[in-house]
Amino acid sequence: MNNLPREADLETQIEANMAGSGRKRMMPPEPIAGGRRTRRSRSRGGGVPGAAVAPTKKAEMRERERHRLQKREGVVAASEEGNLKQRRTSQASRSALDAAARKADHLVR
């Protein structure tokens, strides 16, 4: 808050910022959501390596096929041709894109 003196004490700064924003309690920097009851480990040894949770080869093939089919429907993906967001033509309806995803599932088995 602007009308309070600046305090060197971190706890006082946090309380003043919380009061100024209307919050009643402080949330942890990483909220606990879903089935987990604890936060993730920050240490290198306690976590799961990235390759263990990466998509499978089958999932990669399916996504490539889905993107290829959706491009045929008139979807221009974000980051292609300088786009910040995905662009669609009028024929690229939600149902057409869902059908392309189902077809990719069927083709990649």
Legacy VTK file of the C-alpha trace (Angstrom):
# vtk DataFile Version 3.0
C-alpha trace
ASCII
DATASET POLYDATA
POINTS 109 float
0.000 0.000 0.000
1.276 3.429 -0.849
0.440 5.200 2.411
2.441 2.853 4.656
6.119 3.415 5.386
8.511 0.980 3.795
9.560 -1.640 6.297
12.786 -3.577 6.187
11.061 -6.540 7.833
9.958 -9.058 5.170
6.990 -10.278 7.213
5.629 -6.738 7.567
6.029 -6.136 3.816
4.126 -9.332 3.021
1.317 -8.456 5.443
1.051 -4.933 4.018
0.912 -6.245 0.443
-1.726 -8.814 1.397
-3.844 -6.187 3.150
-3.512 -3.853 0.184
-4.653 -6.484 -2.299
-7.552 -7.703 -0.167
-6.159 -11.194 0.407
-6.817 -12.889 3.715
-4.195 -15.627 3.646
-0.924 -16.272 1.939
-0.815 -19.049 -0.659
2.281 -21.174 -1.201
4.311 -20.328 -4.309
3.291 -23.655 -5.851
-0.315 -24.502 -5.047
-1.148 -28.109 -4.289
-3.752 -29.312 -6.779
-5.207 -32.644 -7.666
-4.309 -35.853 -5.908
-0.992 -34.679 -4.517
-0.875 -33.853 -0.827
2.661 -32.446 -0.856
4.601 -30.099 -3.060
7.047 -31.374 -5.611
10.617 -31.871 -4.554
12.975 -29.104 -5.605
16.043 -31.327 -5.403
17.425 -33.018 -8.498
17.517 -36.463 -6.963
13.943 -36.503 -5.642
12.128 -35.677 -8.864
11.334 -37.696 -11.943
13.694 -37.080 -14.868
12.113 -35.288 -17.814
12.518 -38.183 -20.214
10.407 -40.395 -17.952
7.361 -38.156 -18.374
7.893 -37.153 -22.000
5.304 -38.180 -24.589
5.680 -41.631 -26.068
6.670 -42.150 -29.687
3.106 -43.214 -30.410
1.773 -39.964 -28.921
4.234 -37.947 -31.010
3.142 -39.749 -34.175
-0.523 -39.197 -33.315
-0.026 -35.478 -32.715
1.910 -35.060 -35.965
-0.871 -36.825 -37.832
-3.535 -34.739 -36.088
-1.732 -31.509 -36.930
-1.338 -32.613 -40.552
-5.058 -33.406 -40.820
-6.085 -30.186 -39.100
-3.815 -28.172 -41.400
-5.705 -29.716 -44.322
-8.950 -28.474 -42.723
-7.634 -24.905 -42.700
-5.879 -24.469 -39.367
-2.740 -22.352 -39.228
-0.978 -23.113 -35.952
0.384 -20.490 -33.612
4.022 -19.593 -34.325
3.619 -20.526 -37.992
3.711 -17.663 -40.485
4.341 -15.228 -37.627
1.020 -15.915 -35.859
0.728 -15.378 -32.135
-2.534 -17.359 -32.021
-4.009 -20.218 -33.982
-6.004 -19.155 -37.046
-8.807 -21.150 -38.666
-10.689 -20.867 -41.917
-14.484 -21.057 -41.908
-14.426 -24.749 -42.860
-12.306 -25.595 -39.791
-15.184 -25.971 -37.355
-14.810 -27.565 -33.947
-16.535 -30.717 -35.184
-14.163 -30.956 -38.173
-11.151 -30.617 -35.888
-12.548 -33.244 -33.511
-13.096 -35.559 -36.472
-9.461 -35.023 -37.529
-8.324 -35.975 -34.020
-10.436 -39.130 -34.109
-9.054 -40.021 -37.536
-5.493 -39.533 -36.248
-6.301 -41.865 -33.340
-7.573 -44.453 -35.796
-4.603 -44.148 -38.184
-1.925 -44.362 -35.486
-2.415 -47.637 -33.655
LINES 1 110
109 0 1 2 3 4 5 6 7 8 9 10 11 12 13 14 15 16 17 18 19 20 21 22 23 24 25 26 27 28 29 30 31 32 33 34 35 36 37 38 39 40 41 42 43 44 45 46 47 48 49 50 51 52 53 54 55 56 57 58 59 60 61 62 63 64 65 66 67 68 69 70 71 72 73 74 75 76 77 78 79 80 81 82 83 84 85 86 87 88 89 90 91 92 93 94 95 96 97 98 99 100 101 102 103 104 105 106 107 108
